[in-house]
Amino acid sequence: MKEVSAKTFTAYYVAALSIIAGLSIVCHFILAGEVRISKSSAALINVSGRQRMLSQRIAGMAAQYRLGIPGSREDLVAAIDAFADGHRRLMSANSPGATDAESQRLRSIYSGGADSLDAEALRYIATARQIAALAPNDPAQLPLLTTLLAQARAPLLRDLDQVVSVRQRAAEDRMQKLQRLQWAILVIVLATLIVEAFTIFKPLVHRIAQYTAELLHLATTDALTGLANRRSFMDRAALDLENARRHRRPLCLLALDIDHFKRINDTYGHAAGDQVLVALANSLTQQLRGIDAIGRLGGEEFAVLLPETPVASATEIAERLRETIGCLQIKSGDKVIAITASLGVAQAPEGASTIADTLAAADAALYRAKAAGRNRVILADLPPPELAPHANPIPFNPAISTSRS
């Protein structure tokens, strides 16, 4: 697997986050601009609608003023001023975000010559101010009032209605555009996340999983032989012991040690010693079942866990392993190294809660095999009957040598 440095990992993460952050910033400014345009457009629609209302209010206030109703002149002047101010604002304002069609339509309404809304509004304002400047009983006021009322009905009101309609329709179009833009941004962000998930995050997660598996392998495996290390072997043994106790099934453990291994290292060198350890590990792996567990506990010491195996069968297996190891011919350069091994066999007592005692019993049997001359199998002392009433009643023999099965 190609190595990926922490710097490269960091660069991948920063790139992915930068893309998301960039899209978020762009989306924010786009939406903020559209909201600002919508607010300005709403304000202009409000002014346009207010102009329509004021045009009718001016006509009503002028009629009240003609009738001499107290306070009507002040209301009339205020309405005229508000209408004039609104007209100036609409004439000078640029419609934000307006399309060419909308702008052209508004220009045709406001600036279409003598019949344009601008001209009509100015005439309407001038007529209303003349009425406000005359006394209520002035004979000149009546024709002006008649003209004002006619102007208020049409075409002024019609044009004001058109302005409101154009602006509202444009606002609705912008809202639809904004909704489409939101959906487009959502699709872009989701597409970006999917692309990043497959091109950045998925490879990263895959590599992290690979590194995790490698670390777990290194933490549980002996680097030289590929067998389980001591910690991993003991964990596996604890699980198998629990299973054996639950189902009342036999479980045995073999302790194995290469005879005179220090002499091999001193004679042939440590590289040759490593070759011996690897050859022994391969031989054990080939001879044992898939459910059996093999571990290198340290140096030249190995252990074999035999689930579902009574002590008699475990003893036969140990003897077969001893004979096979004695037949190994390990080449180291131009030399051939022959080895032997001593083994101790122990069965886990029924109801045992820890594998440590069984391993200690197998080790003790192994040391007795060493003391008895090496290259032999020794069965550990069986626990007393009260501790293991169902144990296999094979008596202790300091040097078992059964035939190959």
C-alpha positions, 0 to 999 in steps of 0.5 A: 500500500502506498504510504500517505503522510500526515501532511497529505491527509491534512491537505485532503481534509483542508481541501474538502473543507475549503470547497464546502466553505467556499460554496457556503460563502458564495451561497450566502452572498448570492442569497443575501443579494437576492434578499436585499433586492427583494426588500428594495423591490417590496419597498417600491411596491409599497410606495406604488400602492401608497400612491394609488391610495393617496391619489384617491385620498387627495380627491376626497380631501379636496371635496371635503375642503370644498364643503368647508369641513374643518381641518380638511385643508391641512389633510389635503395639503399633507396628502398632496405633499406625500403624493408628490414625495412618493412620485419623486422617489419612484421617478428617481429610483432604479428598480433593483434586479429588474429585468429589461422587460420590466424596466422597459414597461415601467419607462413606457408608463412613466415617460410616455410623453404628455399621456405618461404617468409622470405628466399625469401625476404632475398635472394632478399635483398642480391641480390639487395645490391650486384647490388648496390655495383657494378659499372653499367658497371661491367660484374658481375652485369648482371647475378645478375640483371637477378636473381633479376628480376626473384626473383621479379616476382615469387615466391616473388611477389606471396607470398607478394600478399598472405600476403596482401590477408590473412591480408585483409580477416582477417580485413574483418572478424574482421569488421564483428565481430565488427558489430555483436558485436555492434548489440549484445551490442545494443540488450543487452542495449535495453533488459536491459532498457526494464527489468529495465522499467518493474522491476524498473521504472514502479513500481516506476512510479506506486508508485509515481502515487499512492502517488500523488493520495493520496496527492491529496485526502488528499489535497481535502478531509476532513479526518474525513468525507471523504467529500470534504474540503472547498477548493475542494468544492469551486473549484467544485462550481466554475465549476458548476456555470460557467456551469450553467451560460453558459447554463442558468440553475439554481443552488442552494446552501444549508448551513447546521449546526448541532444544539447545536454541542458544547453541544454534544461535552461537554456532550458526548465527542469529539469522540462522536462529531466525530461520529455525523459528520461522521453519518451526512456526510453518511446521506447526501451522501445517500440522494443526487444525484451523480451530487450534491456536499457535502463539510465540510466547517469547524467544524459542518458546511456543504454545499450542491451544487445542480446543475440543481435545481431551488430554489423550488426543492432545498427548498424541498430537504433541508426540506427532509434532515432536517427531515432525520437528525432529525431521526438519532440515533447515538450510542456512547458507551451505549448512543444514540445521536439525532441531528437536523440541521438548513439549509439556501437555496440560488439560484445563481443569473443568470449571477453570476461570483462567488459562494462566494455571493451565499454561503454568502446568504445561510449562512445568511439564516442559521443564521436566521434559528438559530435565529428563533429557529433552526431545520428549513429551511430558504430561502435566500432573492432573488436578486432584479428583475433587477439582476435576472429577471428569478429567481424563484419568491418564497417569503421569508418565515422564517420557511418553513416546506414542506412535505417529497416528 
